């Protein structure tokens, strides 16, 4: 039987192999819950036969982040108990550490975390990619697949209903309509090495700039760092006029922020049900999928779509709305990232020229 010092040393060694996770509270909760379910399985392993890539990625991230969090919690508990001479608490912490190492170490050996300095582009293929057997598609319940069930002008209908009701979250709704912002990006927090207050709006002459700092950056390793979406401020799209007026009240600048994503999420679902019935639950991610589909129909899939989405590579956009469900965005000028996305050959560029005759009226709103 290993001694307490040996168990502690083994736990510290495993802890040092894992990168410190930098997570939003919702992601931390998800990863800890996912790791808890994994540890209840016969063998802890992110890779399961029949899982989609997204499921494997979440389980792998949960293994790394969740193990780090649990190890730190109980290593700290053991140190405190040792300093105060609390043998009962020290023994309890050591038993938990032994269990974590016994269950998770082999799984981390099979799925080690990426080197802190290594680019995701240079990383080897994942175990999911190399595994034999079926490779399920993204879940059919994904908002990507919901777009085909919606009327072409669904976003306009939502906006018009929100205006009639003087809806509480009109500012955030306008940003959702005009950019592929994630709901969590409205919430203030530490992102990309700095404190971010929410989504920043700037009016520069006839150009409205929507500045978004992505939440899924993992401490700056992924994503664009910051995305700037330039929009024609003279456009007659109602959501544009709303944000231009908002900037006008703030001497050319404004911050759109939320204290939490949940209140707007619930309110948006209720608003969407009034407009669209039960065909789909309207969420911020539904707008994100629609916007990226629209952008593919406007500029063609590629690096500009990736920049708008806050992605570090143009291949990730394939998981979002399809070009056939998109409408041309007459108000869109450009999208750039602080860190330009890496172009790859994975995404088939669907080149649709900007000079295509006439804007699509369904894109209004």
Backbone torsions as a table, in degrees:
resi	resn	phi	psi	omega
1	UNK	NA	133.4	-178.7
2	UNK	-70.9	146.7	177.7
3	UNK	-80.1	167.1	179.7
4	UNK	-60.1	-39.9	-179.2
5	UNK	-66.1	-35.9	178.4
6	UNK	-69.5	-41.2	177.9
7	UNK	-63.8	-43.9	179.0
8	UNK	-61.6	-44.0	-179.9
9	UNK	-63.1	-40.6	177.9
10	UNK	-64.4	-39.0	178.9
11	UNK	-66.6	-41.7	178.9
12	UNK	-64.8	-40.0	178.4
13	UNK	-61.1	-44.7	178.5
14	UNK	-66.3	-41.9	178.5
15	UNK	-57.3	-43.0	-177.7
16	UNK	-68.3	-17.8	178.1
17	UNK	-79.0	-16.1	-172.0
18	UNK	-102.6	138.0	176.1
19	UNK	-73.2	145.8	176.9
20	UNK	-66.8	124.1	179.6
21	UNK	-77.6	141.2	175.2
22	UNK	-118.2	98.7	-166.6
23	UNK	-124.6	149.2	166.5
24	UNK	-70.5	152.9	-179.7
25	UNK	-53.3	-37.8	-179.4
26	UNK	-66.3	-37.8	178.6
27	UNK	-69.3	-40.4	177.9
28	UNK	-59.9	-44.3	179.1
29	UNK	-62.5	-45.3	179.7
30	UNK	-59.8	-45.9	-176.0
31	UNK	-68.1	-39.6	179.0
32	UNK	-67.2	-40.0	177.8
33	UNK	-66.2	-40.5	179.5
34	UNK	-65.7	-43.5	178.5
35	UNK	-63.7	-38.0	177.7
36	UNK	-58.9	-42.6	178.2
37	UNK	-67.7	-38.1	179.0
38	UNK	-64.0	-39.3	-178.7
39	UNK	-71.9	-16.6	176.2
40	UNK	-85.6	-10.2	178.1
41	UNK	-78.9	163.4	-176.8
42	UNK	-59.4	-44.4	177.0
43	UNK	-127.3	131.3	176.4
44	UNK	-77.3	116.2	-178.5
45	UNK	-160.1	122.5	178.7
46	UNK	-61.0	-29.6	-174.4
47	UNK	-89.6	120.3	174.8
48	UNK	-126.9	143.0	178.6
49	UNK	-61.8	132.4	176.6
50	UNK	91.6	-7.4	178.7
51	UNK	-78.5	147.1	173.8
52	UNK	-75.7	164.7	-178.7
53	UNK	-58.0	-41.7	-178.0
54	UNK	-60.6	-40.4	179.7
55	UNK	-64.8	-44.4	177.4
56	UNK	-60.8	-44.1	-178.9
57	UNK	-61.6	-41.6	179.1
58	UNK	-65.5	-43.3	-179.9
59	UNK	-64.8	-39.3	178.2
60	UNK	-66.6	-44.7	177.5
61	UNK	-62.4	-38.7	178.4
62	UNK	-64.7	-37.7	177.9
63	UNK	-60.5	-48.7	-177.0
64	UNK	-70.7	-52.7	-176.3
65	UNK	-69.8	-45.0	-178.3
66	UNK	-64.1	-40.9	178.5
67	UNK	-64.4	-41.8	178.0
68	UNK	-58.8	-47.6	-177.6
69	UNK	-62.3	-45.8	-178.8
70	UNK	-66.5	-42.4	179.2
71	UNK	-62.8	-45.5	-179.5
72	UNK	-61.0	-43.5	-178.1
73	UNK	-58.5	-44.6	-173.9
74	UNK	-89.3	-23.8	170.0
75	UNK	-65.8	-43.6	177.2
76	UNK	-63.7	-39.8	179.5
77	UNK	-64.3	-40.0	179.0
78	UNK	-66.2	-41.4	179.6
79	UNK	-63.7	-44.8	179.8
80	UNK	-63.6	-43.0	179.7
81	UNK	-63.8	-38.1	179.1
82	UNK	-66.5	-39.5	-179.2
83	UNK	-68.4	-32.7	-178.2
84	UNK	-94.6	-2.8	179.2
85	UNK	74.2	22.3	179.4
86	UNK	-87.2	92.5	-175.1
87	UNK	-66.6	-34.7	179.8
88	UNK	-62.7	-48.0	179.6
89	UNK	-66.5	-38.1	179.1
90	UNK	-64.0	-42.8	179.2
91	UNK	-64.0	-39.6	179.1
92	UNK	-64.6	-42.7	179.8
93	UNK	-64.1	-40.5	-179.7
94	UNK	-65.2	-40.2	178.9
95	UNK	-63.2	-40.8	179.1
96	UNK	-67.2	-41.7	178.8
97	UNK	-61.8	-41.0	179.2
98	UNK	-62.5	-40.0	-179.8
99	UNK	-66.8	-43.1	-179.7
100	UNK	-61.4	-46.4	-178.9
101	UNK	-64.9	-43.7	-178.0
102	UNK	-62.5	-36.0	-176.3
103	UNK	-86.4	-33.2	-168.7
104	UNK	-106.4	-21.2	-173.7
105	UNK	-61.2	-45.6	-179.1
106	UNK	-64.5	-36.8	178.8
107	UNK	-65.0	-38.9	178.7
108	UNK	-70.8	-32.0	174.2
109	UNK	-61.8	-39.7	-179.7
110	UNK	-74.2	-35.1	-178.0
111	UNK	-125.8	69.4	-177.2
112	UNK	-68.2	151.8	177.7
113	UNK	-68.7	154.1	178.0
114	UNK	-67.4	144.4	176.6
115	UNK	-54.0	138.0	-175.8
116	UNK	-56.6	-31.4	-177.1
117	UNK	-95.8	-3.3	-173.8
118	UNK	-84.1	135.1	175.6
119	UNK	-73.8	146.0	177.9
120	UNK	-64.7	-22.2	179.8
121	UNK	-72.9	-26.2	-177.7
122	UNK	-94.0	-2.3	-177.7
123	UNK	-72.1	148.4	179.6
124	UNK	-70.0	165.1	177.5
125	UNK	-58.0	145.3	-179.7
126	UNK	-72.9	164.9	175.6
127	UNK	-61.8	-32.7	177.6
128	UNK	-62.3	-43.5	-179.1
129	UNK	-65.2	-35.4	-175.9
130	UNK	-86.0	-16.0	-175.9
131	UNK	-68.4	146.5	175.7
132	UNK	-82.3	165.1	177.8
133	UNK	102.5	-177.5	-175.7
134	UNK	-66.6	146.5	177.1
135	UNK	-117.4	90.7	-176.0
136	UNK	-58.9	148.1	175.5
137	UNK	-76.4	168.0	173.2
138	UNK	-53.6	141.1	-173.5
139	UNK	-50.3	140.7	-179.1
140	UNK	-66.3	-16.5	177.4
141	UNK	-82.9	-2.6	178.9
142	UNK	-59.4	147.8	178.2
143	UNK	-62.6	-20.5	175.7
144	UNK	-57.0	-42.0	-177.0
145	UNK	-86.1	-11.7	179.5
146	UNK	-76.3	-22.3	-174.9
147	UNK	-59.7	-35.0	-176.8
148	UNK	-68.6	-15.4	-179.5
149	UNK	-90.8	-4.6	-172.8
150	UNK	-101.5	150.3	172.3
151	UNK	-66.1	151.5	-175.9
152	UNK	-57.4	-30.4	-176.2
153	UNK	-103.7	27.4	-174.2
154	UNK	-59.2	-38.6	-178.7
155	UNK	-66.6	-36.2	176.8
156	UNK	-63.0	-43.6	-179.0
157	UNK	-62.8	-40.9	177.7
158	UNK	-62.3	-46.3	-178.5
159	UNK	-61.6	-45.5	-178.6
160	UNK	-62.2	-40.8	178.1
161	UNK	-65.7	-40.3	179.4
162	UNK	-63.5	-39.6	178.7
163	UNK	-66.2	-43.5	179.5
164	UNK	-58.9	-39.7	-177.9
165	UNK	-86.0	1.2	-174.9
166	UNK	49.5	51.8	-172.1
167	UNK	-59.2	143.4	-173.7
168	UNK	-63.0	-29.9	-171.9
169	UNK	-110.5	36.6	-177.8
170	UNK	-59.2	-40.8	-178.3
171	UNK	-60.9	-49.0	-179.6
172	UNK	-66.4	-36.2	178.4
173	UNK	-63.0	-41.5	178.0
174	UNK	-61.0	-40.2	177.9
175	UNK	-65.5	-41.3	176.8
176	UNK	-58.8	-39.5	-178.0
177	UNK	-69.8	-31.2	-172.6
178	UNK	-104.7	4.5	179.1
179	UNK	-159.6	160.5	177.9
180	UNK	-90.1	43.7	-178.0
181	UNK	-64.1	142.5	171.9
182	UNK	-84.5	147.2	-179.9
183	UNK	-53.8	-39.8	-176.8
184	UNK	-67.0	-16.7	-178.0
185	UNK	-77.9	-7.7	171.6
186	UNK	-81.4	-17.3	-174.7
187	UNK	-88.7	131.5	179.8
188	UNK	-63.2	147.3	178.7
189	UNK	173.2	176.3	179.1
190	UNK	-84.0	116.4	179.2
191	UNK	-140.7	136.6	178.0
192	UNK	53.8	39.9	174.9
193	UNK	78.3	13.2	179.4
194	UNK	-149.6	163.7	178.1
195	UNK	-82.9	126.1	-178.3
196	UNK	-113.8	131.0	-175.5
197	UNK	-85.7	-18.3	-176.7
198	UNK	151.6	-145.2	176.3
199	UNK	-93.3	127.0	-175.6
200	UNK	-98.6	131.8	176.4
201	UNK	-111.3	137.4	177.0
202	UNK	-135.9	133.8	177.0
203	UNK	-106.4	114.6	-178.8
204	UNK	-119.0	92.4	-176.8
205	UNK	64.5	-119.5	-179.3
206	UNK	-96.3	16.2	-178.7
207	UNK	-120.5	126.3	173.1
208	UNK	-97.6	126.1	-178.9
209	UNK	-110.8	124.8	174.3
210	UNK	-102.8	114.8	-178.3
211	UNK	-102.8	120.6	-177.5
212	UNK	-124.8	130.7	173.4
213	UNK	-103.7	112.9	-173.3
214	UNK	-61.2	143.5	177.7
215	UNK	-83.4	-26.6	-175.5
216	UNK	-92.5	62.7	-177.3
217	UNK	-108.5	-13.2	-178.2
218	UNK	49.1	56.6	176.9
219	UNK	71.4	24.9	178.4
220	UNK	92.5	0.2	-178.7
221	UNK	-74.5	-31.6	-177.6
222	UNK	-120.7	169.2	173.4
223	UNK	83.5	179.7	-175.5
224	UNK	-86.8	-9.3	-173.4
225	UNK	84.0	-55.3	173.9
226	UNK	-157.4	139.8	178.9
227	UNK	-114.6	136.6	175.8
228	UNK	-120.3	118.9	178.7
229	UNK	-106.3	119.9	-177.5
230	UNK	-97.0	131.5	-175.6
231	UNK	-129.7	144.6	176.7
232	UNK	-68.5	110.4	-176.3
233	UNK	-69.4	-15.9	179.3
234	UNK	-89.4	-1.0	-178.6
235	UNK	-60.4	148.7	177.9
236	UNK	-89.9	11.5	174.1
237	UNK	-65.7	123.4	-174.4
238	UNK	-55.5	-39.0	-179.1
239	UNK	-64.9	-33.3	176.7
240	UNK	-64.9	-48.5	179.9
241	UNK	-58.3	-37.5	-179.9
242	UNK	-63.2	-46.1	-178.1
243	UNK	-73.2	-32.8	175.3
244	UNK	-62.7	-42.8	178.2
245	UNK	-64.7	-38.0	178.3
246	UNK	-62.0	-43.5	177.4
247	UNK	-65.7	-36.6	179.9
248	UNK	-60.5	-33.3	178.6
249	UNK	-75.7	-14.1	-178.8
250	UNK	-116.8	30.4	178.5
251	UNK	56.2	43.4	173.6
252	UNK	91.8	1.0	-179.2
253	UNK	-140.1	154.2	175.5
254	UNK	-161.3	153.5	174.2
255	UNK	-117.1	129.1	174.1
256	UNK	-107.1	116.4	-175.3
257	UNK	-138.9	160.0	176.4
258	UNK	-130.3	144.3	176.1
259	UNK	-71.9	-29.5	-179.4
260	UNK	-156.9	154.3	179.6
261	UNK	-81.1	-23.6	-171.4
262	UNK	-62.8	-46.9	-178.4
263	UNK	-58.6	-44.6	179.3
264	UNK	-68.9	-37.0	178.7
265	UNK	-56.8	-46.8	-179.3
266	UNK	-68.0	-41.5	-179.9
267	UNK	-66.0	-38.0	-179.6
268	UNK	-68.0	-38.3	177.4
269	UNK	-62.0	-41.8	178.9
270	UNK	-67.0	-43.0	178.7
271	UNK	-62.3	-44.2	179.7
272	UNK	-62.4	-37.1	179.4
273	UNK	-65.6	-36.9	177.9
274	UNK	-62.6	-35.8	-174.6
275	UNK	-88.7	-43.9	-171.1
276	UNK	-110.7	-3.7	-177.4
277	UNK	73.6	-146.2	-175.0
278	UNK	-100.0	14.3	-175.6
279	UNK	-67.4	-28.7	178.8
280	UNK	-161.5	149.3	174.0
281	UNK	-85.2	120.0	-178.8
282	UNK	-79.5	125.7	178.6
283	UNK	-134.6	171.4	174.8
284	UNK	-60.6	-34.4	-179.5
285	UNK	-70.8	-24.8	174.7
286	UNK	-65.0	-42.0	175.9
287	UNK	-63.8	-38.7	179.7
288	UNK	-61.7	-46.7	178.2
289	UNK	-61.6	-43.3	-179.3
290	UNK	-63.8	-43.2	-177.7
291	UNK	-63.0	-42.6	-178.8
292	UNK	-69.7	-34.1	172.8
293	UNK	-63.1	-42.9	178.9
294	UNK	-62.3	-41.2	-178.2
295	UNK	-67.3	-36.0	175.4
296	UNK	-62.5	-35.6	178.1
297	UNK	-76.6	-13.7	-177.3
298	UNK	-98.2	-47.0	-176.0
299	UNK	-119.3	-4.1	-175.7
300	UNK	84.5	145.9	179.5
301	UNK	-61.4	142.7	-179.7
302	UNK	157.9	-157.2	-171.3
303	UNK	-66.2	-32.6	-178.9
304	UNK	-69.5	-37.3	174.8
305	UNK	-64.5	-41.9	178.9
306	UNK	-61.6	-42.1	178.8
307	UNK	-62.5	-43.2	178.9
308	UNK	-60.9	-37.5	-178.2
309	UNK	-79.3	-11.3	-177.5
310	UNK	81.3	22.2	-177.5
311	UNK	-92.4	149.4	178.7
312	UNK	-86.9	-9.0	178.4
313	UNK	-143.1	149.5	-177.9
314	UNK	-78.0	-5.1	-177.7
315	UNK	-76.9	-24.9	-174.9
316	UNK	-67.8	-25.6	-176.7
317	UNK	-64.4	-16.9	179.1
318	UNK	-63.4	-18.4	179.7
319	UNK	-82.2	-4.8	-175.6
320	UNK	-109.3	-177.1	-173.1
321	UNK	-44.3	141.6	-177.2
322	UNK	-82.4	152.7	-177.4
323	UNK	-60.8	-33.2	-178.8
324	UNK	-68.5	-14.1	176.7
325	UNK	-101.9	9.9	-178.2
326	UNK	-102.2	158.5	176.1
327	UNK	-126.8	147.4	-177.6
328	UNK	-61.6	135.2	179.8
329	UNK	-97.6	101.2	-176.9
330	UNK	-68.0	-27.2	-175.9
331	UNK	-85.4	-13.7	-174.7
332	UNK	-73.1	133.6	175.2
333	UNK	-106.8	-56.1	-178.2
334	UNK	-167.0	167.4	174.3
335	UNK	-139.4	131.5	179.8
336	UNK	-133.6	155.6	178.0
337	UNK	-120.4	149.0	175.5
338	UNK	-57.6	-40.5	172.0
339	UNK	-111.7	109.9	-176.9
340	UNK	-59.9	137.6	178.0
341	UNK	-63.5	149.3	177.5
342	UNK	-82.7	128.0	177.6
343	UNK	-79.1	136.7	178.9
344	UNK	-128.5	171.4	177.9
345	UNK	-95.4	3.9	-176.2
346	UNK	-72.2	-43.4	-179.6
347	UNK	-81.4	130.3	175.5
348	UNK	-82.4	112.1	-177.3
349	UNK	-68.4	126.2	-173.3
350	UNK	-98.7	44.6	-168.0
351	UNK	-33.5	106.8	174.4
352	UNK	-119.2	110.8	-170.0
353	UNK	-63.9	144.9	176.2
354	UNK	-63.1	-24.0	-175.2
355	UNK	-80.4	6.2	179.1
356	UNK	-54.0	137.4	-170.6
357	UNK	-62.4	123.2	168.5
358	UNK	70.3	137.9	174.9
359	UNK	-71.4	151.0	177.2
360	UNK	-81.4	118.1	-177.6
361	UNK	-57.7	-26.5	-177.4
362	UNK	-69.6	-14.4	179.4
363	UNK	-81.2	-8.5	-178.2
364	UNK	-67.1	126.5	177.8
365	UNK	114.0	NA	NA
